[in-house]
Amino acid sequence: MLFNVRTIITVTIDIAMIICTYYNSEMKVINKQRGRPRKDNNATSRFEIRCTPEQKEKWETKANKLDLSLATWLKKLADKHS
């Protein structure tokens, strides 16, 4: 079976076009966001208090006993009494 060069090129181009059309129709573009994912909790307000070093140390000790950070412990305490 003899094929001339033009026939081979035409068949090759047709196959390539079919493959490209197939892959292009199936491709899905995924837009990835950069950076860390957004948190569900949008706590943006700040509240600062002044205390003595002894008070802070005492509060941190109590928070650590409950395996909480000082900020989390203070928030829970404030929510409990509000």
C-alpha positions in Angstrom: 0.0 0.0 0.0 1.6 3.2 -1.1 0.7 6.6 0.3 2.0 9.8 -1.1 3.4 12.5 1.2 0.4 14.8 0.7 -2.1 12.1 1.8 0.0 11.4 5.0 0.2 15.0 5.9 -3.5 15.6 5.3 -4.4 12.6 7.5 -1.9 13.7 10.2 -3.3 17.2 10.2 -6.9 15.9 10.4 -6.1 13.6 13.3 -4.2 16.5 15.0 -7.2 18.8 14.6 -9.6 16.2 16.0 -7.3 15.6 19.0 -6.9 19.3 19.6 -10.7 19.9 19.3 -11.4 17.1 21.7 -8.8 18.3 24.3 -9.8 21.9 24.0 -13.5 21.2 24.5 -12.8 19.1 27.6 -10.4 21.4 29.3 -11.6 23.2 32.4 -9.8 26.3 33.7 -9.3 26.4 37.4 -8.7 29.8 38.9 -6.6 29.3 41.9 -6.5 32.1 44.4 -3.1 33.0 45.9 -2.5 33.2 49.6 -4.2 31.5 52.5 -7.9 30.6 52.4 -10.3 33.1 53.9 -11.6 32.4 57.4 -15.2 32.0 58.1 -14.9 34.2 61.2 -14.5 37.9 60.2 -13.4 39.2 63.6 -11.9 42.5 62.6 -12.6 44.7 65.7 -9.9 45.1 68.3 -10.2 45.6 72.0 -7.1 46.4 74.2 -6.9 46.6 77.9 -4.2 47.6 80.3 -3.2 45.3 83.1 -0.3 44.7 85.5 2.3 42.1 84.6 1.1 40.0 87.5 -2.5 40.0 86.2 -1.4 39.0 82.8 0.7 36.2 84.1 -2.2 35.0 86.3 -4.6 35.1 83.4 -2.2 33.3 81.1 -1.7 30.5 83.7 -5.5 30.0 83.9 -5.8 30.0 80.1 -3.0 27.5 79.7 -4.6 25.2 82.2 -7.6 25.0 79.9 -5.3 24.6 76.9 -6.5 28.0 75.4 -4.7 31.1 74.3 -5.1 34.2 76.6 -7.2 35.9 73.9 -9.5 33.0 73.5 -9.9 32.5 77.3 -10.7 36.2 77.7 -13.3 36.1 74.9 -15.0 33.0 76.4 -15.0 34.6 79.8 -16.5 37.9 78.5 -19.2 36.0 76.4 -20.1 33.9 79.5 -20.8 37.0 81.6 -22.5 39.2 78.9 
